[in-house]
């Protein structure tokens, strides 16, 4: 009887162990996080060592047993490694690519900050994705393979995804498509300005429209991923218009270089020859666009290409003089709206953590919609959370011969009891616009009016157009900060600005 019990107990143990053992698919990989990784004959520290691995080495994952992984070496031999010395990753048979989003990104020999730096990657560089972990991506840059932080690589569509999209577009004539009319437009998780930003798209890109809801359209991006964009930034197009098949032409678009030493290349690829370098604030007329690259004509007459994700673009009006006629009303007027701060410049931070750069963008998008519906030609200096230099913002008003330039901000002061809105101007020609908009806000809201004042701010000082800077409330005051984040406050503020502009152009 005792022998039978013992035998049964052994069977139960074997069964329990087998249940804990997880078999993995062929695509699962492990990466060594240490030098001298012990690869053992069994799943315990007492088992003999087969060989030692190096930091960054990868292995095929076969199964997991407790805190140990069974792996297969390149010579086909199987062994065991401790789970706390390696990281899991997933490698797909489908080729995928990514774009580096920061300059001088470290390519490391292993997925650790302490590992050796192999080389520096440039912003905008396209890399092949070999495998990923939670915090790291294993990439191929030229002939060099290494690891980079996943937060600095934007995943592109896979080749299979792009081929599927192309086939679907060619085979279906009933689908609706839209062309994006601005650069770096936010794609959100739901049809609201409060939706999470899941991607961004650029001017000229054409996407399938999946659904429409009020002032929003749902588009398909990056393969099967879908999100919502504001409909007033999307122009309906014929489904046969495929931007990847030809180079698009532009007659009135201008781009501004954002960083010193930006590469201008001979062809629209990151691997092509650098024929010139340009500095922050330099502007060029766009003569064409191919994929995500702008085609430019340099002062020497030479043709060059620059990556769209490292410049700022704006559309120049067809007939600037027409906008300075004596015609009354908002219709046809060119108005540049400048959401203050953005990107690495967060602006002031509120008492409960509100970032000025976020709330100015919300205000700008609401004001954009109201003015656009009135027939105005409206231009935003930024459409999402990105850094735009102050000279570039002012130049947008100059390039487009704006009838009005409105810079949106929120204030902060050490005294938490202070509230209110303030309107600033610099040149005398800007004072009337400041007075009308200030009065419009005052009539529409119950906010303390701190008046119209002279202000030495770059975007209005270096601006020859009618330009003002608005401080629309104090984020340093907890109560006003809460109000600022409400839809009702934003609606009242933008309605007040709108009414002020109506009076100005009356």
BAMARDREN-119215 format. One record per residue (C-alpha): y, z, x; residue in one letter. Coordinates in steps of 0.5 Angstrom, whole numbers, plus 500, padded with zeros to 3 digits. Layout:
BEGIN
    py    pz    px   rest
     Y     Z     X      A
...
This chain:
BEGIN
    py    pz    px   rest
   500   500   500      X
   505   502   506      X
   503   495   509      X
   505   491   503      X
   511   495   502      X
   513   494   509      X
   512   486   508      X
   516   486   502      X
   522   489   506      X
   521   484   511      X
   521   478   506      X
   527   481   503      X
   531   482   509      X
   530   475   511      X
   532   472   505      X
   538   476   505      X
   540   474   512      X
   538   466   510      X
   543   467   504      X
   549   470   508      X
   548   463   513      X
   553   458   511      X
   551   451   512      X
   557   447   514      X
   559   439   513      X
   559   435   519      X
   567   434   518      X
   568   442   520      X
   570   443   527      X
   571   449   531      X
   576   450   537      X
   576   455   543      X
   582   460   543      X
   580   463   550      X
   578   460   557      X
   571   462   559      X
   568   462   552      X
   561   465   552      X
   556   460   548      X
   550   464   547      X
   543   463   545      X
   543   467   539      X
   548   470   534      X
   549   477   538      X
   552   479   544      X
   546   481   547      X
   543   474   547      X
   543   470   553      X
   549   466   555      X
   547   458   555      X
   554   456   558      X
   562   457   558      X
   567   454   554      X
   574   452   556      X
   580   454   551      X
   582   448   547      X
   575   445   547      X
   572   443   540      X
   565   444   537      X
   561   441   531      X
   560   447   526      X
   553   448   524      X
   553   454   520      X
   556   461   520      X
   551   468   520      X
   555   474   519      X
   561   474   525      X
   558   468   529      X
   558   461   528      X
   552   456   530      X
   555   450   534      X
   553   444   537      X
   555   442   544      X
   556   435   546      X
   549   434   549      X
   546   436   543      X
   544   443   545      X
   545   448   539      X
   549   455   541      X
   552   461   538      X
   560   463   539      X
   563   469   536      X
   568   468   530      X
   574   472   533      X
   574   467   539      X
   575   461   536      X
   579   458   530      X
   576   453   524      X
   579   446   523      X
   577   440   519      X
   576   433   521      X
   576   427   517      X
   574   420   518      X
   580   418   515      X
   585   416   520      X
   592   420   519      X
   599   421   522      X
   605   425   522      X
   612   425   524      X
   615   430   529      X
   621   434   526      X
   624   437   532      X
   626   435   539      X
   623   437   545      X
   617   440   541      X
   611   443   546      X
   605   439   546      X
   600   445   548      X
   593   445   551      X
   590   450   546      X
   593   452   539      X
   596   458   542      X
   603   459   544      X
   601   462   551      X
   597   456   553      X
   599   450   558      X
   605   445   556      X
   602   438   557      X
   609   435   555      X
   615   435   550      X
   615   430   544      X
   621   427   541      X
   624   428   534      X
   621   422   530      X
   615   421   534      X
   609   419   530      X
   603   422   532      X
   595   421   530      X
   593   427   527      X
   586   429   530      X
   584   436   527      X
   588   441   524      X
   588   449   523      X
   592   453   519      X
   598   454   524      X
   596   448   529      X
   595   441   529      X
   591   437   534      X
   595   430   536      X
   594   424   540      X
   601   422   543      X
   600   416   547      X
   594   418   552      X
   596   425   551      X
   592   430   547      X
   594   437   545      X
   596   442   540      X
   603   443   536      X
   605   448   531      X
   604   445   524      X
   611   447   522      X
   614   442   526      X
   610   436   524      X
   611   432   517      X
   604   429   515      X
   605   422   513      X
   600   418   508      X
   593   416   511      X
   592   409   512      X
   587   409   506      X
   592   412   502      X
   597   406   504      X
   592   401   503      X
   590   404   496      X
   597   404   494      X
   598   397   496      X
   592   395   492      X
   594   398   486      X
   601   395   486      X
   598   388   487      X
   593   389   482      X
   597   392   476      X
   603   388   473      X
   604   394   467      X
   606   399   472      X
   613   402   473      X
   616   402   479      X
   623   405   482      X
   627   404   488      X
   631   410   491      X
   638   409   492      X
   640   415   497      X
   637   418   504      X
   633   424   504      X
   632   425   497      X
   628   432   495      X
   622   431   491      X
   620   437   487      X
   614   440   484      X
   617   440   477      X
   623   437   473      X
   628   442   475      X
   633   443   481      X
   629   450   481      X
   623   446   483      X
   620   447   490      X
   621   442   494      X
   615   438   496      X
   617   432   500      X
   623   428   501      X
   624   420   501      X
   629   415   503      X
   634   410   501      X
   630   403   499      X
   623   406   499      X
   619   404   492      X
   615   408   488      X
   610   408   482      X
   614   412   476      X
   608   416   473      X
   612   420   468      X
   619   421   465      X
   623   427   463      X
   630   427   461      X
   634   426   467      X
   628   426   472      X
   622   421   474      X
   615   423   477      X
   613   419   482      X
   607   418   487      X
   608   420   494      X
   604   421   500      X
   597   418   497      X
   596   422   491      X
   601   427   491      X
   606   427   486      X
   613   430   484      X
   619   429   481      X
   626   426   483      X
   633   426   479      X
   633   419   475      X
   640   418   477      X
   638   417   484      X
   632   412   482      X
   633   404   480      X
   628   401   476      X
   625   395   480      X
   620   389   479      X
   613   392   480      X
   612   385   485      X
   618   388   489      X
   614   391   495      X
   619   393   501      X
   613   394   506      X
   612   386   506      X
   619   384   508      X
   625   387   511      X
   630   389   506      X
   638   387   507      X
   644   391   506      X
   651   389   505      X
   655   396   505      X
   651   401   508      X
   653   405   514      X
   649   410   518      X
   652   416   522      X
   649   418   528      X
   647   426   528      X
   645   428   535      X
   647   426   542      X
   643   421   546      X
   640   418   540      X
   635   412   542      X
   637   405   539      X
   630   401   540      X
   629   393   540      X
   624   394   535      X
   622   398   529      X
   617   403   532      X
   617   409   537      X
   614   405   542      X
   619   400   543      X
   624   399   549      X
   630   403   548      X
   636   398   549      X
   642   403   548      X
   643   411   547      X
   648   413   542      X
   652   420   540      X
   653   424   534      X
   659   421   530      X
   658   414   532      X
   658   410   526      X
   654   403   525      X
   654   398   519      X
   647   397   517      X
   644   389   517      X
   637   391   515      X
   632   396   514      X
   624   395   515      X
   620   401   513      X
   623   407   516      X
   628   404   521      X
   635   401   520      X
   637   395   523      X
   644   395   527      X
   648   390   530      X
   651   393   536      X
   658   392   539      X
   655   387   544      X
   652   383   539      X
   645   386   540      X
   640   388   535      X
   638   395   535      X
   633   399   531      X
   634   407   529      X
   630   411   526      X
   632   413   519      X
   630   420   519      X
   635   422   525      X
   641   419   522      X
   646   420   516      X
   647   414   511      X
   652   412   506      X
   654   406   502      X
   661   403   503      X
   664   401   496      X
   664   393   495      X
   672   393   494      X
   675   399   496      X
   682   397   494      X
   680   396   487      X
   679   404   486      X
   686   405   488      X
   689   401   482      X
   693   405   477      X
   687   405   472      X
   687   411   469      X
   680   416   468      X
   674   417   472      X
   671   410   471      X
   670   406   477      X
   673   412   482      X
   670   414   488      X
   669   421   489      X
   665   424   495      X
   662   431   494      X
   661   435   500      X
   655   441   499      X
   657   446   504      X
   653   447   510      X
   645   445   510      X
   640   445   515      X
   640   450   521      X
   647   452   518      X
   646   457   512      X
   653   459   511      X
   654   466   508      X
   648   470   506      X
   649   474   500      X
   648   481   498      X
   641   480   495      X
   640   474   500      X
   642   468   497      X
   644   462   502      X
   650   459   501      X
   647   452   503      X
   642   452   497      X
   647   454   492      X
   652   449   494      X
   647   444   493      X
   645   446   486      X
   653   446   484      X
   653   439   488      X
   648   436   484      X
   650   438   477      X
   657   436   478      X
   654   429   481      X
   651   428   474      X
   657   429   470      X
   661   425   474      X
   656   419   474      X
   655   420   467      X
   663   418   466      X
   662   412   470      X
   665   415   477      X
   662   412   483      X
   659   419   486      X
   657   420   493      X
   654   426   496      X
   655   428   504      X
   647   431   503      X
   642   431   498      X
   637   436   501      X
   637   442   506      X
   639   438   512      X
   645   439   517      X
   651   434   517      X
   656   435   522      X
   663   436   520      X
   666   430   522      X
   661   426   519      X
   663   429   512      X
   670   427   513      X
   668   420   515      X
   664   419   509      X
   671   419   505      X
   674   415   510      X
   669   410   510      X
   669   409   502      X
   676   410   501      X
   675   416   497      X
   679   417   491      X
   677   424   491      X
   673   429   496      X
   671   435   494      X
   668   440   499      X
   664   446   495      X
   663   453   498      X
   662   460   496      X
   665   466   500      X
   664   472   503      X
   668   479   505      X
   666   486   508      X
   669   489   501      X
   664   488   496      X
   669   489   490      X
   672   482   491      X
   671   477   487      X
   674   470   484      X
   675   463   486      X
   680   459   491      X
   682   452   492      X
   685   450   499      X
   688   444   501      X
   691   442   508      X
   696   435   507      X
   701   435   502      X
   698   429   498      X
   692   433   497      X
   696   439   493      X
   696   436   486      X
   689   435   486      X
   688   442   489      X
   692   444   483      X
   689   440   477      X
   682   442   480      X
   684   450   480      X
   687   450   473      X
   680   446   471      X
   676   452   473      X
   681   457   471      X
   681   454   464      X
   673   454   463      X
   671   460   466      X
   673   468   466      X
   673   468   474      X
   679   471   478      X
   683   466   480      X
   685   467   487      X
   690   461   487      X
   691   454   491      X
   692   456   498      X
   693   452   505      X
   687   452   509      X
   686   449   516      X
   679   447   515      X
   676   441   518      X
   673   437   512      X
   680   437   509      X
   685   437   515      X
   681   431   518      X
   681   427   512      X
   687   422   510      X
   684   422   503      X
   686   427   497      X
   681   432   499      X
   680   439   497      X
   675   445   499      X
   673   450   494      X
   671   457   495      X
   667   458   488      X
   665   465   488      X
   664   471   493      X
   656   472   495      X
   658   479   498      X
   659   482   491      X
   652   483   488      X
   654   482   481      X
   658   475   482      X
   652   473   487      X
   647   474   481      X
   652   470   476      X
   653   465   481      X
   645   464   481      X
   645   463   473      X
   645   456   470      X
   651   458   465      X
   655   460   471      X
   654   453   475      X
   655   449   468      X
   662   452   467      X
   664   451   474      X
   662   444   475      X
   665   443   468      X
   671   446   470      X
   671   441   476      X
   670   435   472      X
   676   437   467      X
   680   438   473      X
   679   431   476      X
   680   428   469      X
   687   431   469      X
   688   429   476      X
   686   421   474      X
   690   422   467      X
